[in-house]
Structure formats: structure tokens, C-alpha cells
Amino acid sequence: MVQDSYLPLLAFLVSLCAVPAIVWLRRAPNRREAATFVAAFLKFGFVLAMLPAVLGGEVLRFCFFEILPGLPLEFRVDGLGLAFALVASGLWIVTSLYSVGYMRGAGEGNQTRFFVCFAISLSATMGVAFAGNLFTLYVFYEMLSLSTYPLVTHHGDREARTGGRTYLGYLLGTSIAFVLPAMIYCYVKTGSPMTFASSGFLAGEVGPAGGMVLLLMLTFGFAKSGLMPFHSWLPGAMVAPTPVSALLHAVAVVKVGVFCVIRVFTGVFGTGFLGELDVAYVVSWAAAFTVVTSSLIAMSQDNLKRRLAFSTIGQLSYIVLGVSLLSPYAVQGSMMHIAMHAFGKITLFFCAGAIYVAAGKKYVSQLDGLGRTMPWTMGAFAIGAMSVTGLPLTGGLLSKIYLIWGAADAGQLALLAVFVVSSVLNGVYFFPIVYRAFFCAPEGGAAPGGIKEAPLACVVPLTFTAVVTVLLFFFPGLLFELSSLMIAAE
């Protein structure tokens, strides 16, 4: 049942409305950050207010206007969109607190521009989460690319500009070259508003050959999902400050990419129609290749943030691989992994930033003995690593069980093996870091002198996200319920 509501609009607008206040208060940092927090809590509140209606089976709709006859710019909030919005808006609060501690502790410049772009990017993320059709999804996907570019190039040096050009070149280049023509074809072919539907608005409109071309264009065109060979922007974006890396890898950008891919499979084509066309296997094997290759590359990275970046590429491909299996269990596992990976990976990036602020270290080879002087940070790192690996007592185990279960249900034993082997590789590149921090003596045999925990504004967020990562193992009910709404619709 579709119900008109202003709540999606309010959740989208609140962070945009905070931008003038952030700029106006630029000479009073405490008040500037207060404006950010007020907007963040209001956004989360508006998203929570939609929860009862969506859990009751309703779809909340808000229409802006028609761009072309029969093609509206509109929001439609369902279970999948609301689950993503809850994760993104909730983590914006935590990331904002962390950003205050990091940006001030590291003495970063241009902090007002940072918080302005952060706010705009969260509005764009809400636009993607609530998008009711393919056109609306595309508009806010591009808005996110443009609003995060100044964040990637924040430092303004040569390395930042190079990383920013790669970032924007890949993301805008693929979306314009692949998604835009595919979207135009869909509109002309169907004559419909391209509204996402459980059966897919393309069902019965294309054959196997055309379906495969469109599927590949839409999947690879949303390059924020990090599928190889369109993944190089992601490690290159690590030149940004750590709060930006956390935003890119856990809250907004990459999760928007895999969210868009899930929408393509479930709302544009429909998993049932894709099963009839028998074309999804191409995406499955592209994702499987990315999962294994990125894990092997991560093992060779000494720079901590680059290791985390290649880990992210692999974990995103878990999500794409899961939805491409077309099994209800795997699709639900993909939806759940968006949240489970978000909390685990943002914890890891928060820890990497805290290590840099407190100890000035950014390489794995420099972390020996650091667990003795930064026990809260390295303890949280261990929990985040456990979740991303899929170990018990962390939420990551649950989503990975569903993904493996879905591969078995689809009869894809080779792809099931990819999930298992890559999880082992996750442990191989994460747990030596934990071992070095807690069980290896630093060079010279003494604890690193002068090093202590990062500022409280850094330590509190990473401790909180680590705790939530554990709580999601014991209390995953809301995620199960929201993802089940989409599976039931399928």
C-alpha cells in the first residue's frame, strides 16, 4: 500500500538546511559543529518516524514534480531503502563526533568546507535510499559523486588532486557512459516511469541478449560498488582525511554503489525475470573474481588505510555476488551485509585515524606493541576485524551465513567456496595486525614512549561502533524484518 508522506522529504532536506548555518557559524567552531549535530539527530529522528509505517507494509511516497511526461522525481520508502537510511543517518551522528576529534587533533584546515560537503553528501545518500525510480536514483547518485569530490581532495596537494581526478573520472565516467544510455533506453522501451517494482519494470520487455547488455551496463555503471576493473578510484581516494575514508567506505559512497546494484537486480529486472533470462551468472563471476583478487592484494599492503580499502572492495563484491545468485537467502544476506559491514568497517577506519592522530603511524609494520598504549583503539580494531571476517559474536557472521546458505540454495558450490576462502583470507590480512599490536614488542623492546589514546571524541565513536557490531549479533531482529519485507515482495 502506497501512502503519501512528507517524512522522506524532511529526512532528505534537514542536512541541506544545515549548510547555511554551518557556513554562518564558521568562526565559532563549537557552534558550527553543534549545527551539524542538530541536523544529524533530526535526520535520524525523521528516518525513525517512518519505521512503524514501513514495518506495517506501507510504502511512503513523496513526489517532487515530473521531469518528462510520466517520469517523476519521487521518493518511495520501502524496507530496503529504510534499512539503508537508518544505517547512514545513524552513522552520520557517530562520524560527526569522530570528525570533530580527528580534524582538530590532526590540525586539519578547511574544516567548514569539510562539514558542509559532509552534510550535502548525506542528503544525497538519503535521496538514493528513498529513490522511487531509476531516474531519481541516477540524479542523487551523481549528486553524491560531486558533493564528495571536495572531501577527497581536501588536502589540496598534488596527491589529493590526482586521487580526486581518478575518483571523479571513474564515477562520473562510468555513470554517464553506461547508466545514462541504459536508463534512456529503458524509458523509451517501456514508456513507463521506471518505478522500482518487486517483479521488475523490465520484466517481459527484453530478451536474454538485451537483458545481459542492460544488466552489465547498469551494474558496472554504478562503479561505486567497486567491481573490478572499475575499482581503482577507491584506493586512490585514501588520500582524504580518515573521517572521509570512513564516510566513503561505510556510511555513504560505496554502500550507495551496492545499494544501486541491489535495486537493479530486484527493482529494475526482478530476480524472477533474471532467473528466466539466465544472465546473472556473468555478474556473479565478475564479483567472485573481485572478492578473491582484492583479498590477495590487501595482504600485500603495508599502508593500513590501503589494506582497509582493498578489503572494502572485496566486501562490496560479497554483496553484489549475493544478490546475483538470485536466491532469497543470498539476496537477504546481501541486504543485511550492507549494515553489518558498515559498522565493522567504520570501526576499522576510525581506529586507523585514531592511531594516526595519537601516534602518527599509518603503516602496519609500525604497529608493534601499540595495543599496550592504545588498548581501547586496538581492542575495537580486533572486534571490527572479527566482524568483517565473519567470526562469532559479531554481526558479520550472520550476513555471511545467509550468503553462504544462499549459494548452497542456488546450487552454486564453486561460489560458496569463494565466500569461504575469502573469509579465510580476511583473517589472514587482519589478524596479524592484532597480533603485532598486542603480542609483539616494539622496536627496542619497550612500550612506545609518549603514545596514548587519541582524543575522547575519537575513542568514543570507535568504541560505540565496536559495541554495536557485537550487539548486531545478538539483536539482528530489525534488520531481519526490514530485509524480509523485500524478500516477501519478491
C-alpha positions in Angstrom: 0.0 0.0 0.0 1.4 3.4 -1.0 0.9 6.4 1.3 1.8 10.0 0.6 4.1 11.5 3.3 6.4 14.5 3.9 8.7 12.5 6.1 11.0 11.4 3.3 11.3 15.0 2.1 12.1 16.2 5.7 14.7 13.5 6.2 16.3 14.5 2.8 16.2 18.3 3.4 17.4 18.6 7.0 21.1 18.3 6.3 20.8 20.6 3.3 19.1 23.2 5.6 22.1 22.9 8.0 24.5 24.1 5.3 23.8 27.9 5.7 24.1 27.6 9.5 27.4 25.7 9.2 28.8 28.5 6.9 27.4 31.3 9.0 29.0 29.9 12.2 32.4 29.2 10.6 34.2 31.5 13.0 32.7 29.7 16.0 33.7 26.0 15.6 31.8 24.7 18.6 28.5 26.3 17.4 29.3 25.1 13.8 29.7 21.5 15.0 26.5 22.0 17.1 24.6 22.8 13.9 25.9 19.6 12.4 24.8 17.5 15.4 21.3 19.1 15.5 20.9 18.2 11.8 22.2 14.7 12.2 19.9 13.9 15.1 16.9 15.4 13.3 17.6 13.4 10.2 17.9 10.2 12.2 14.6 11.1 14.0 12.7 11.6 10.7 14.0 8.3 9.4 12.9 6.5 12.7 9.5 8.1 12.3 9.0 6.2 9.1 9.7 2.9 10.7 6.2 1.9 12.0 4.5 2.6 8.7 7.1 0.6 6.7 7.1 -2.3 9.1 3.4 -2.3 8.7 3.8 -3.0 5.0 3.3 0.6 3.6 5.5 2.4 1.1 5.8 6.1 1.9 5.8 8.3 -1.2 6.7 11.9 -1.9 6.7 13.3 -5.5 8.6 16.5 -6.3 7.5 17.0 -9.9 7.5 15.4 -13.4 10.7 15.9 -15.4 9.1 14.5 -18.5 5.6 13.3 -19.1 5.1 10.2 -16.9 8.6 10.5 -15.4 8.5 11.9 -11.8 11.3 12.8 -9.5 10.0 11.0 -6.5 10.7 9.1 -3.2 9.3 5.8 -2.3 10.4 4.4 1.0 10.3 0.6 1.4 12.1 -1.9 3.7 15.4 -1.9 1.8 15.5 1.9 1.5 14.6 2.5 5.1 17.2 -0.1 6.3 19.9 1.8 4.4 18.7 5.2 5.5 18.8 4.0 9.2 22.4 2.9 8.9 23.5 6.0 7.0 21.7 8.6 9.2 22.7 6.8 12.4 26.4 6.6 11.5 26.4 10.3 10.4 25.9 11.2 14.1 28.8 8.9 15.1 31.0 10.1 12.3 30.4 13.7 13.0 31.6 13.3 16.6 34.7 11.4 15.3 35.3 14.1 12.7 35.5 16.8 15.5 38.1 14.8 17.4 40.1 13.9 14.3 40.0 17.2 12.4 41.0 19.2 15.5 43.5 16.6 16.8 45.3 16.4 13.4 45.1 20.2 12.9 43.3 19.9 9.5 42.4 23.1 7.6 39.2 23.9 5.7 37.0 22.4 8.4 33.9 24.4 7.5 34.1 23.2 3.9 34.5 19.7 5.2 31.3 19.8 7.3 29.4 21.5 4.5 30.2 18.8 2.0 29.6 16.1 4.6 26.1 17.4 5.1 25.3 17.7 1.4 26.6 14.1 0.8 24.3 12.8 3.5 21.3 14.4 1.8 22.4 12.8 -1.5 22.7 9.4 0.3 19.1 9.8 1.6 18.0 10.7 -2.0 19.4 7.4 -3.2 18.0 5.4 -0.3 14.5 6.8 -0.9 14.6 6.9 -4.8 11.3 5.6 -6.2 12.5 5.1 -9.7 15.7 4.7 -11.8 15.8 8.3 -12.8 15.6 9.6 -9.2 18.3 7.1 -8.2 20.6 8.4 -11.0 20.1 12.1 -10.1 21.1 11.6 -6.4 23.9 9.1 -7.3 25.5 11.9 -9.3 24.8 14.5 -6.6 26.8 12.3 -4.2 29.7 12.0 -6.6 30.0 15.8 -6.9 29.5 16.5 -3.2 32.2 14.1 -2.1 34.8 15.3 -4.6 35.9 18.2 -2.3 36.2 15.8 0.6 38.5 13.5 -1.4 40.7 16.5 -2.5 40.5 18.1 1.0 44.3 18.4 1.5 44.7 20.3 -1.8 48.2 18.9 -2.6 49.2 17.1 -5.7 48.4 13.6 -4.4 44.9 14.8 -3.3 44.2 16.3 -6.7 45.4 13.1 -8.5 43.2 11.0 -6.3 40.3 13.3 -6.8 40.6 13.2 -10.6 40.7 9.4 -10.5 37.7 9.4 -8.2 35.5 11.7 -10.3 36.8 10.3 -13.6 35.8 6.8 -12.7 32.5 7.6 -11.0 31.2 10.2 -13.5 32.7 8.4 -16.5 31.0 5.1 -15.8 27.7 6.5 -14.9 27.5 8.8 -17.9 28.8 6.1 -20.3 26.8 3.2 -19.0 23.9 4.1 -16.7 22.6 7.2 -18.6 22.2 5.5 -22.0 20.8 2.3 -20.3 18.3 4.5 -18.5 17.2 6.4 -21.6 16.7 3.0 -23.4 14.6 1.7 -20.5 12.4 4.8 -20.6 11.9 4.7 -24.4 11.5 0.9 -24.4 8.9 0.7 -21.7 7.3 4.2 -21.8 6.9 3.8 -18.0 8.1 6.0 -15.1 10.7 3.3 -14.4 9.3 2.8 -10.9 11.0 0.0 -8.9 8.8 -3.0 -8.6 9.2 -6.4 -7.0 8.7 -8.1 -10.4 10.9 -5.5 -12.2 9.7 -2.9 -14.6 11.7 -4.5 -17.4 10.0 -7.9 -17.0 9.0 -9.2 -20.4 10.4 -6.1 -22.1 13.8 -7.5 -23.1 15.3 -10.8 -24.3 18.4 -12.6 -23.0 20.9 -10.7 -25.2 19.4 -7.3 -24.5 18.9 -8.2 -20.8 22.6 -9.1 -20.4 23.8 -5.9 -22.0 21.5 -3.7 -19.8 22.4 -5.7 -16.7 26.1 -5.2 -17.3 25.7 -1.5 -18.2 23.7 -0.8 -15.0 25.9 -3.0 -12.7 29.3 -1.7 -13.9 27.9 1.8 -14.5 27.2 2.2 -10.7 31.0 2.0 -10.2 30.7 3.0 -6.5 30.2 -0.7 -5.9 33.9 -1.2 -6.6 33.7 -4.2 -9.0 36.9 -4.7 -11.0 38.1 -3.3 -13.3 36.3 -0.1 -12.2 37.8 -0.1 -8.6 40.9 2.0 -8.8 39.2 5.1 -7.6 38.7 3.6 -4.2 42.3 3.0 -3.0 43.2 6.4 -4.7 40.6 8.1 -2.5 42.5 7.1 0.6 44.5 10.4 0.3 41.5 12.0 2.0 41.3 12.5 5.8 40.2 9.4 7.7 36.7 10.6 8.5 36.2 11.0 4.7 37.5 7.4 4.3 35.1 6.2 6.9 32.3 8.1 5.0 33.3 6.6 1.7 33.7 3.1 2.9 31.0 2.6 5.4 28.3 5.3 5.5 27.7 6.6 2.0 29.6 6.2 -1.2 30.4 2.5 -1.5 27.2 1.5 0.2 25.3 3.6 -2.3 27.0 1.7 -5.1 26.0 -1.8 -3.9 22.5 -0.4 -2.9 22.1 0.7 -6.5 23.1 -2.7 -7.8 20.6 -4.4 -5.5 17.9 -2.0 -6.9 18.9 -3.0 -10.4 18.5 -6.7 -9.6 15.4 -6.5 -7.5 13.6 -3.4 -8.8 14.6 -3.0 -12.5 14.7 -6.6 -13.6 13.3 -8.6 -10.7 15.1 -11.7 -9.5 12.4 -13.9 -11.0 12.8 -12.4 -14.5 16.6 -12.5 -14.3 16.3 -16.2 -13.5 14.3 -16.7 -16.7 16.8 -14.8 -18.7 19.7 -16.8 -17.1 22.2 -13.9 -17.5 23.1 -13.0 -13.9 26.0 -15.6 -13.8 28.2 -13.1 -15.6 27.9 -10.6 -12.7 28.4 -13.5 -10.2 31.7 -14.5 -11.6 32.9 -10.9 -12.0 32.1 -10.3 -8.3 33.7 -13.6 -7.3 36.9 -12.6 -9.2 36.9 -9.2 -7.4 36.3 -10.9 -4.0 39.4 -13.1 -4.3 41.7 -10.7 -6.1 41.1 -7.8 -3.8 41.7 -10.0 -0.7 45.0 -11.2 -2.2 46.1 -7.6 -2.9 45.1 -6.5 0.6 47.5 -9.0 2.1 50.4 -7.2 0.4 49.5 -3.6 1.6 51.6 -2.2 4.4 49.7 1.1 4.4 46.8 0.5 6.8 44.2 2.5 5.0 45.1 0.9 1.7 44.7 -2.5 3.2 41.3 -1.5 4.5 40.4 -0.1 1.1 41.1 -3.3 -0.8 39.3 -5.2 2.0 36.3 -2.9 1.3 36.4 -3.8 -2.4 36.1 -7.5 -1.6 33.3 -7.0 1.0 31.3 -4.9 -1.5 31.6 -7.7 -4.0 30.2 -10.1 -1.4 27.0 -8.0 -1.6 27.0 -8.0 -5.4 27.7 -11.7 -5.6 25.0 -12.5 -3.1 22.2 -10.6 -5.0 23.4 -12.0 -8.3 22.8 -15.6 -7.0 19.0 -14.7 -7.1 18.4 -17.0 -4.1 16.1 -15.4 -1.5 18.6 -16.3 1.3 21.5 -14.7 -0.6 19.6 -11.6 -1.5 18.6 -11.2 2.1 22.2 -11.8 3.1 23.3 -9.0 0.7 20.9 -6.6 2.2 22.0 -7.4 5.8 25.7 -7.3 4.8 25.3 -3.6 4.0 24.6 -2.8 7.7 26.9 -5.5 9.1 29.9 -4.4 7.0 29.1 -0.7 7.6 29.6 -1.0 11.4 32.6 -3.3 11.2 34.4 -1.3 8.6 33.7 2.1 10.0 35.2 0.8 13.3 38.4 -0.2 11.5 38.7 3.2 9.8 38.0 5.0 13.0 40.8 3.0 14.6 43.2 3.8 11.7 42.5 7.5 12.2 42.9 7.4 15.9 46.3 5.6 15.5 47.4 8.4 13.2 46.2 11.2 15.5 47.7 9.7 18.6 50.9 8.0 17.3 51.4 9.4 13.8 51.6 5.9 12.4 49.9 4.7 9.2 51.8 1.5 8.3 51.1 -2.0 9.5 54.8 -2.5 10.1 54.8 0.3 12.6 52.1 -1.0 14.9 54.1 -3.4 17.0 53.2 -3.1 20.7 50.6 -0.4 20.1 47.9 -2.4 21.9 49.7 -1.7 25.2 49.4 2.0 24.9 46.1 2.2 22.9 44.1 -0.8 24.3 40.7 0.7 23.5 41.6 1.5 19.9 43.2 -1.8 19.2 40.6 -3.7 21.1 37.9 -2.1 18.9 40.1 -2.9 15.8 40.0 -6.5 16.8 36.2 -6.5 17.0 35.9 -4.8 13.7 38.2 -7.3 12.1 36.2 -10.2 13.6 33.0 -8.8 12.1 34.4 -8.3 8.6 36.0 -11.7 8.7 32.6 -13.2 9.9 33.6 -14.6 13.3 31.1 -15.5 16.1 29.7 -12.8 18.4 29.8 -10.2 15.7 27.1 -9.2 13.2 29.2 -10.1 10.2 28.8 -13.8 10.9 25.0 -13.6 10.4 25.1 -11.9 7.0 27.9 -14.3 5.8 25.9 -17.3 6.9 22.9 -16.1 4.8 25.2 -15.5 1.8 26.8 -19.0 2.1 23.3 -20.5 2.7 22.0 -18.7 -0.4 24.9 -20.0 -2.6 24.1 -23.6 -1.4 20.4 -23.0 -2.1 21.2 -21.8 -5.6 23.4 -24.9 -6.2 26.5 -22.8 -6.7 29.1 -24.7 -4.8 32.0 -23.0 -6.5 30.7 -19.6 -5.5 30.0 -21.0 -2.0 33.7 -21.9 -1.9 34.6 -18.3 -2.9 32.7 -17.0 0.2 34.5 -19.4 2.5 38.0 -19.0 1.0 37.8 -15.2 1.0 36.7 -15.2 4.6 39.8 -17.1 5.5 41.8 -14.5 3.5 40.1 -11.8 5.5 41.6 -13.3 8.7 45.0 -13.6 7.1 45.3 -9.9 6.4 43.6 -8.6 9.5 44.7 -10.7 12.5 48.5 -10.3 12.0 47.7 -6.6 12.7 46.0 -7.5 16.0 48.8 -9.9 16.9 51.5 -7.3 16.2 49.7 -4.7 18.3 49.2 -6.9 21.4 51.8 -9.6 21.3 54.9 -8.1 19.6 57.3 -5.9 21.4 58.0 -2.6 19.7 61.4 -1.9 18.3 63.8 -1.5 21.2 61.7 -3.8 23.5 59.9 -1.0 25.4 56.5 0.4 25.0 56.4 3.3 22.6 57.1 6.4 24.7 54.7 9.4 24.7 51.9 7.5 22.9 48.5 7.4 24.5 44.9 7.0 23.3 43.6 9.6 20.8 41.2 12.4 22.0 38.0 11.2 23.6 36.0 12.4 20.6 37.8 9.8 18.5 37.8 6.9 21.1 34.1 7.2 22.0 32.8 6.7 18.4 35.1 3.7 17.6 34.1 2.1 20.9 30.4 2.7 20.2 30.6 1.2 16.7 32.5 -1.8 18.0 29.9 -2.4 20.7 27.1 -2.1 18.1 28.9 -4.6 15.9 28.6 -7.1 18.8 25.0 -6.2 19.6 24.0 -6.8 16.0 24.9 -10.5 16.5 22.5 -10.8 19.5 19.8 -8.4 18.3 19.5 -8.5 14.5 15.8 -8.6 14.5 15.1 -5.2 12.9 17.5 -5.9 10.0 15.9 -9.3 9.5 12.4 -7.8 9.5 13.2 -4.9 7.0 15.1 -7.2 4.6 12.3 -9.8 4.9 9.9 -7.2 3.6 11.8 -7.1 0.3 12.1 -10.9 0.1 8.3 -11.3 0.7 7.7 -8.7 -2.1 9.8 -10.8 -4.4 
